[in-house]
């Protein structure tokens, strides 16, 4: 285990370094990648050429090399996706049994008259195991034999921002590193030409829930590990081209000189952000070549665009982002996070769910099929889900937030394919079988990438900080 000592860095900061950090730390610090020589610059030990992270070696058998997290921001209803409840449908519009809800925390329904809301959709069995999937997701039904559906998720946070923070960082405390930051810190990335942690966003027509940049923050880790948001529409990265009259050889000289000067400063101060600045300039220089090639879809055949449902590459859609996610995975990016803001359905649930499903169903299934036919699904872990679930009680024409039960699915990357795990009670109010909390999910994801969640931490203010806090256990029942 390797730890960054924040207290030592803090002791070395004087007025000049504070002003320097402030100047460079706003926005531009994002373009960063961990490399062996940069670890040395930040005081870390040198690593073997094949290993670019803080960990000396894998702690557990490595099943996955990268993660694609398809974040359904807003909390999609489990009752219209993966958790079919016929008893709830029979109870539709009738009083919801008080025995389930008495003394329980609700979001906006607290103190209201509670009536059951059955699913407006039908469900069908798919795949060899007969996994029940809503008719809103026919394309996902076609890849049911690749899915590991977890129906027994629970979380601790009932409001969007804190629930997103908990799902991404394992904590609601600001300054905690996101999952992608932990992965790039521990493992580095398999690319030196792109950031190791990249975020893309898209939005639907209904249920748009704002997303804060802190969801992909590096927190108390050095800022070179934070997620980098690429633009989903137009230029993926602003100002990627060289200014008029500036040639590449001149830029190379400038980058080399800035690296030399920062190296001298690094010898004076124990400040990891100096290594970040060195990496920032180097990576930004390389990205002038790598990014235009990345987002150039001209070589993608027409049938591939049709598979994903891409109408126009780079149009800001979830479908376009999914295809770009596959291209990022091919190029060695460790963590790829796609947010689709379309699932906060306090009202107009039916139109909202239909619209959201139409936007993501085909592209998600296409990503799974595409990775599989390229031989990449085995070592790419896909996670699909929101920050919490929705109530089995109605809220006008919608559903309220719910933390005691929701569904996610995983695919590839060392999880058992074609299974369901866990279950909720007959009305879907509470997870009752093989309950999985967010810390368990994080522990399992880390384990699939070869990391023991109890042994990857960093020192901050005298305490060991880790993604799973003091909790978390691997979900052995879903691991192949």
Secondary structure, 3 states (H helix, E strand, C coil): CCCCEHHHHHHCCCHHHHHHHHHHCCCHHHCCCCCHHHHHHCCCCCCCCCCCCCCCCCCCCCCCCEEEEEEEECCCCHHHCCCCCHHHHHCCCCECCHHHHCCCCCCCCCCCCCEECCCCCCEEEECCCCEEEEHHHHHHHCCHHHEEEEEEEECCCCCHHHHHHHHHHCCCCCCCCCHHHHHHHHHCCCCCCCCCEEEEEEECCCCCCCCCHHHHCCCCCCHHHCCEECCCECCCCCCCCCCCCCCHHHHHHHHHHHHHHHHHHHHHCCCHHHHHHHHHHHHHHHHHHHHHHHCCHHHCCHHHHHHHCCCCCCECCHHHHHHHHHHHHHCCCCEEEEEEECCCCCCCHHHHHHHHHHHHHHHHHHHHHHHHHCCCHHHEEEEEECCCEEEEEEECCEEEEECCCEEEEEECCCECCCEEECEECCCCCCEEECCEEHHHHHHHHHHHCCCCCCCCCEEECCEEECCCCCCCCCCHHHEC
